[in-house]
Amino acid sequence: MAGAMKVGITGLPGSGKTHTLLKVIEMLEADGSAVGGMITAPIRENNSRVGFEVTDWMSKDHGCLAHTAIESKVHVGSYGVDLITLERVGVGAITHAVTDADIIVIDEVGKMEVESPGFINAVKSALDSSKPLILTLHKKSRNPLLQDIRRRDDIRILEVTPINRNLLPYKIMKLLKGQERV
């Protein structure tokens, strides 16, 4: 499946990038596709976001990617980033998906994740694979990996907005099925 569709979902924090991706995954799995890769989700305590969890979509292995209580050499905002967990769960999930899934998902290529050379290499491997790929992208980061992704000719970047957030998963499905052209 060389030349398989690759879709980047971007938007402001809280715009619904992950929600859109999860809806697409739900539809893909309902169609019988094996989806693999990593998903991040906020960790909340007393209605406040205190960190992020990373999950391997296929194995359901998960761990704490970042937290206000983590002491780390790498900090993004108020969060200490656990690069060991990112490598074990996130990089492992992407690597596994490149070999064993029908469709690869990466949520998210953001400020925390690009601190890991292993993550950067796993994303590049997924981008260079012949499999369809859906990833969420930090909107404003100027990290070289994100800039390279945005410049690629083989990826369609779509922005989540309050107006399109409910229809975007259906547009992505049409793109993946080849029913809508770039």
VENJO-V834596 format. One record per backbone hydrogen bond with DSSP energy under -1.0 kcal/mol. NH is the residue of the N-H (numbers start at 0). CO is the residue of the C=O. E is the energy in kcal/mol with one decimal. If there is no record, write none. Layout:
nh = (NH,NH)
co = (CO,CO)
e = (E,E)
//
This chain:
nh = (6,7,8,9,14,19,20,21,22,23,24,25,26,27,28,29,30,31,32,35,37,38,40,42,44,47,49,50,51,52,53,54,55,56,59,62,64,65,66,67,69,75,78,79,80,81,82,85,86,87,88,90,91,92,93,94,95,96,97,98,99,100,101,102,103,104,105,106,108,109,113,114,115,119,120,121,122,123,124,125,126,127,132,133,134,135,136,137,146,147,148,149,150,155,157,159,164,167,170,171,172,173,174,175,176,177,178,179)
co = (132,155,134,157,11,15,16,17,18,19,20,21,22,23,24,25,26,28,27,102,104,54,52,50,47,44,42,42,65,40,62,38,60,36,55,53,51,51,79,49,66,78,75,66,73,64,80,81,82,83,84,85,86,88,89,90,91,92,93,94,95,96,33,33,131,35,133,37,135,107,109,111,112,115,116,117,118,119,120,121,122,123,4,103,6,105,8,108,142,143,144,145,146,5,7,9,160,163,166,167,168,169,170,171,172,174,173,173)
e = (-3.0,-2.8,-3.3,-2.9,-2.2,-2.6,-2.4,-2.9,-2.0,-2.1,-2.6,-2.3,-2.0,-2.8,-3.0,-1.8,-1.3,-1.3,-2.4,-2.4,-1.5,-2.2,-2.2,-2.9,-2.6,-1.6,-2.9,-1.1,-2.7,-3.2,-2.8,-2.8,-3.1,-3.0,-2.7,-2.0,-1.9,-1.8,-1.9,-2.5,-1.2,-2.3,-2.0,-2.6,-2.7,-3.3,-1.1,-2.0,-2.5,-2.7,-3.0,-2.3,-1.1,-2.2,-2.2,-2.7,-2.4,-2.3,-2.3,-1.2,-2.9,-1.9,-2.8,-1.9,-2.5,-2.5,-2.1,-1.9,-3.1,-1.2,-2.2,-1.3,-1.9,-2.3,-2.4,-2.1,-2.6,-2.3,-2.2,-2.3,-2.7,-2.0,-1.7,-2.6,-2.6,-2.4,-2.9,-2.3,-2.5,-2.6,-2.4,-2.4,-1.5,-2.7,-3.3,-3.2,-1.7,-2.5,-1.7,-2.6,-2.0,-2.0,-2.2,-2.7,-2.0,-1.2,-2.6,-1.1)
//
